[in-house]
Amino acid sequence: MSQRRGGPRRLLSQVGRQARRRVRRSSVASVDQVLVQPSADPPQRRTESGFRPTAAGRPSVRRMPESATHAERGDGVPRWIRRYGTMSWFLIGIVIAVGMVVFATARIQVVFIAVFLALVLTSVLDPVVTAMARHMPRPLATALALLGSVLLVAGLLTYVISSVAGQWGDLAGQFGDGLEQILEFLESGPLPFHITEAEVYQLFDTWVNQAQQYLQENAGDLAGQVLNNAGTVALVFMVIALSIFVTVFFLASGKQMWRWFLNQLPARRREKMHLAAGAGWYTFSGYARGTMLIASADGVMAFVLLTIVGVPLAAPLAVLVFIGAFIPLIGAPAAMIIAAVVALAANGFVPALVVTIGIALIGQVEGHVLQPLIMGRQMSLHPVVVGLGVTAGTFLAGLLGAVIAIPILAVLWKVYATLHEPDPPIEGPLLPPRKAAEVSHQRTGGNGVRPPNGVHTRNDLRPSERGPRLPE
C-alpha cells in the first residue's frame, strides 16, 4: 500500500520540480508579471489517492496593461521619454537635411533656376511634343515645338514694343490731361482736405531736389551697381540658354533618363520611387500648365477690358498681368492695380473706376471658375498653406521664392500622400474643448465631473471589461 502511494507522490514531486525550473522571475519591463512564485516545498493536500500540490503553490500569471509597466531600463528612463526623444532626433535630422538642401541650392542658385525653368517648359511643351511624335521622330518634334515657342514669344514682344512706340506720341497729352483732372479734384473736390496745385508742384520740386542730391552723393556706388546690373543681364541670358539646353534633353529623351535613374536604385525601392515621382510630376506639370492657361486667360481678359475702356498701353499692361499671374495671390492683382492707376492718369476717375470693377470681376472669374476647372485635382493645398508658403518663400528668396514656393509645396505634399498610408479617418463629432478638458481632468484624478456620453473611464465599464486593477 505504501508503495502504491509512494509512486504517485514521487511522480507529482518530479512534475513540480520541472515546473519550478521552467518558471523564471520576469523583469520589471515585462508585461506578464508573475504574481505568486512557488516555494521550495509547495503545500500539499491529502486526498484518497495520495498527496498533490495545492493551488497556493502554483504560479499565477496575469496580463497587465502595457501602460502600467512604465518600461524602464537600467538607467531608469521611462519608455515614453525614449519614444518621444527618438522622434525628436528624427525631426532634428529632417530639419538639418532640409537646411542642407536649401544651403546647397542657394550656392548653385543659377543651376537651380535653369533646371526649374526647364521643368516648367517641359511640362508645358510635353503634350505638344508627344502629339507631334506620333507623326514624326521625337527629336524633330522637340525642335519644332521649341522653335514655335520662341517665335510666339518673339512675336508677342514685337507687338508690345510696336504698340508702345505707336502710342507714345499721344500718351504725353493723355497723361497731362489726366494729371490736370487729378489736381483739380484734389483742389476743389468733395474731400475733407484740399491740396492746391502750387503745393503739389512744390512737393514735386522737393522730390526732384532730393533725387539730384542723392545722385550726386552716391555717383560712385550707382556706377558700380550699373556694372553689376550689366553682369546680371549676362547671367540672365546664361540661365535662359542653360534652361533651353536642358529642356531639349528632357523633351527628347526624358523617359530614358528616368529609366536609367531607376535602374541605379535597389530593386525593392524602384516601384515606390516611380509611384512617388510620377505623382509629383503629375502635380507639378498640372500646376505649370494650369498656371500658364490661367495667366493667358487673365491677360486676354485684361486686354479686352482695357481696350474697351480706352486705356492706353493696353497690350503692355496685359503682358504685365500675364507675368503677374505666376505669383500666387498678389501677382495679378498688383498688375491690374497698375493698370487702374494708368487709367486714372490717362482717362480720369470714371474709366479708372470701371477698370477697378473689371479687375474685381476678373479675380472672381479666376478664383471660382478657372482655378477649379483647370487645376482640378493637381492642387489640393488649403489657401492658408498657399498664403504662408508664398510669404515664407518671399522672405527666403525674394520674388523667386514667391514663384516657386507653391509648386514645391504641392509636389512635396503629393509625394508624402503617395508614400504615406493613413489610418481610418475619425468618425462622428469631436468633443468641444471644454468637455475635453473635463474628461482629461477626471481621468487624471479630478473633481468627479462625469464625461459626456460616448466617452468612458474605467469606472463606466462593466467588470468583465475593466481588466485587472493595478496594485497600489
Residue, then its C-alpha position, 0 to 999 in steps of 0.5 A: m500500500s505504501q508503495r502504491r502511494g509512494g509512486p504517485r507522490r514521487l511522480l507529482s514531486q518530479v512534475g513540480r520540480q520541472a515546473r519550478r525550473r521552467v518558471r523564471r522571475s520576469s523583469v520589471a519591463s515585462v508585461d506578464q508579471v508573475l504574481v505568486q512564485p512557488s516555494a521550495d516545498p509547495p503545500q500539499r493536500r491529502t486526498e484518497s489517492g495520495f498527496r498533490p500540490t495545492a493551488a497556493g503553490r502554483p504560479s499565477v500569471r496575469r496580463m497587465p496593461e502595457s501602460a502600467t509597466h512604465a518600461e524602464r531600463g537600467d538607467g531608469v528612463p521611462r519608455w515614453i521619454r525614449r519614444y518621444g526623444t527618438m522622434s525628436w532626433f528624427l525631426i532634428g535630422i529632417v530639419i538639418a537635411v532640409g537646411m542642407v538642401v536649401f544651403a546647397t541650392a542657394r550656392i548653385q542658385v543659377v543651376f537651380i533656376a535653369v533646371f526649374l525653368a526647364l521643368v516648367l517648359t517641359s511640362v508645358l511643351d510635353p503634350v505638344v511634343t508627344a502629339m507631334a511624335r506620333h507623326m514624326p521622330r521625337p527629336l524633330a518634334t522637340a525642335l519644332a515645338l521649341l522653335g514655335s515657342v520662341l517665335l510666339v514669344a518673339g512675336l508677342l514682344t514685337y507687338v508690345i514694343s510696336s504698340v508702345a512706340g505707336q502710342w507714345g506720341d499721344l500718351a504725353g497729352q493723355f497723361g497731362d490731361g489726366l494729371e490736370q483732372i487729378l489736381e483739380f479734384l484734389e483742389s476743389g473736390p468733395l474731400p475733407f482736405h484740399i491740396t492746391e496745385a502750387e503745393v503739389y508742384q512744390l512737393f514735386d520740386t522737393w522730390v526732384n531736389q532730393a533725387q539730384q542730391y542723392l545722385q550726386e552723393n552716391a555717383g560712385d556706388l550707382a556706377g558700380q551697381v550699373l556694372n553689376n546690373a550689366g553682369t546680371v543681364a549676362l547671367v540672365f541670358m546664361v540661365i535662359a540658354l542653360s534652361i533651353f539646353v536642358t529642356v531639349f534633353f528632357l523633351a527628347s529623351g526624358k523617359q530614358m533618363w528616368r529609366w536609367f535613374l531607376n535602374q541605379l536604385p535597389a530593386r525593392r525601392r524602384e516601384k515606390m520611387h516611380l509611384a512617388a515621382g510620377a505623382g509629383w510630376y503629375t502635380f507639378s506639370g498640372y500646376a505649370r500648365g494650369t498656371m500658364l492657361i490661367a495667366s493667358a486667360d487673365g491677360v486676354m481678359a485684361f486686354v479686352l477690358l482695357t481696350i474697351v475702356g480706352v486705356p492706353l498701353a493696353a497690350p503692355l499692361a496685359v503682358l504685365v498681368f500675364i507675368g503677374a499671374f505666376i505669383p500666387l495671390i498678389g501677382a495679378p492683382a498688383a498688375m491690374i492695380i497698375a493698370a487702374v492707376v494708368a487709367l486714372a492718369a490717362n482717362g480720369f476717375v470714371p474709366a479708372l473706376v470701371v477698370t477697378i470693377g473689371i479687375a474685381l470681376i476678373g479675380q472672381v472669374e479666376g478664383h471660382v471658375l478657372q482655378p477649379l476647372i483647370m487645376g482640378r485635382q493637381m492642387s489640393l493645398h488649403p489657401v492658408v498653406v498657399g498664403l504662408g508658403v508664398t510669404a515664407g518663400t518671399f522672405l527666403a528668396g525674394l520674388l523667386g521664392a514667391v514663384i516657386a514656393i507653391p509648386i514645391l509645396a504641392v509636389l512635396w505634399k503629393v509625394y508624402a500622400t503617395l508614400h504615406e498610408p493613413d489610418p481610418p479617418i475619425e468618425g462622428p463629432l469631436l468633443p468641444p474643448r471644454k468637455a475635453a478638458e473635463v474628461s482629461h481632468q477626471r481621468t487624471g484624478g479630478n473633481g468627479v465631473r462625469p464625461p459626456n456620453g460616448v466617452h468612458t473611464r474605467n469606472d463606466l465599464r462593466p467588470s468583465e471589461r475593466g481588466p485587472r486593477l493595478p496594485e497600489 
